[in-house]
Amino acid sequence: MLFLVVLVIAVVVVVLVMRAAAAPGRPGGGTRAPRPPRSPRQGPTRPLAPDDDPEFLRELERRTKRDDGSPA
């Protein structure tokens, strides 16, 4: 029972603090300056994985064609 009372008091305190922080006309609360708009994300300009990298694929193809048993 004591736990329930403490929980209710904690919730009330949190709600009151949140309302006080959002009250207009108070310093530090209320309206804030709007955020600057985000620029749209550009797509990746580089490969994300080795199988997306054209240079890696060319090297893999070259090694596969060589196939003479020598180490790479």
C-alpha distance (Angstrom), angle and dihedral (degrees) to the residues before:
residue distance angle dihedral
M1 . . .
L2 3.79 . .
F3 3.80 89.6 .
L4 3.81 90.6 55.8
V5 3.81 92.4 50.6
V6 3.81 92.0 49.3
L7 3.80 90.4 47.7
V8 3.82 92.7 51.7
I9 3.81 91.5 47.9
A10 3.81 90.9 49.4
V11 3.81 91.6 51.0
V12 3.81 91.5 49.1
V13 3.81 91.5 49.8
V14 3.81 91.9 49.5
V15 3.81 92.0 49.1
L16 3.80 92.1 49.3
V17 3.80 92.6 48.5
M18 3.81 91.2 49.2
R19 3.82 91.9 49.6
A20 3.80 91.8 47.7
A21 3.80 91.5 50.6
A22 3.81 91.6 50.5
A23 3.82 95.8 45.7
P24 3.83 112.4 121.8
G25 3.79 118.7 -122.6
R26 3.77 94.8 33.3
P27 3.79 121.8 114.5
G28 3.76 111.1 -108.7
G29 3.79 94.2 15.0
G30 3.75 140.1 74.2
T31 3.77 120.5 35.5
R32 3.76 122.0 20.0
A33 3.76 131.3 -165.5
P34 3.81 110.4 -84.8
R35 3.77 117.6 -103.4
P36 3.76 117.9 -107.0
P37 3.81 110.7 -105.3
R38 3.78 116.3 -96.2
S39 3.74 118.3 -115.6
P40 3.80 113.3 -121.8
R41 3.78 114.2 -97.7
Q42 3.73 115.4 -105.0
G43 3.78 119.3 -133.0
P44 3.78 118.1 -103.6
T45 3.78 111.9 -75.1
R46 3.77 93.8 -164.2
P47 3.79 132.4 47.6
L48 3.78 115.0 -84.9
A49 3.79 97.2 -154.5
P50 3.82 135.1 21.5
D51 3.80 92.3 -105.4
D52 3.84 88.9 58.3
D53 3.80 93.8 53.2
P54 3.84 112.2 96.6
E55 3.81 91.5 -157.2
F56 3.80 91.2 54.1
L57 3.80 91.3 48.3
R58 3.83 91.4 50.6
E59 3.80 90.9 50.1
L60 3.80 91.0 47.9
E61 3.81 91.0 49.9
R62 3.81 90.7 48.5
R63 3.81 91.8 51.2
T64 3.79 91.8 46.8
K65 3.82 92.6 50.5
R66 3.80 92.1 47.1
D67 3.81 92.5 56.7
D68 3.79 93.6 155.9
G69 3.79 94.7 133.0
S70 3.82 97.0 -108.7
P71 3.81 116.8 130.9
A72 3.76 117.1 -100.5
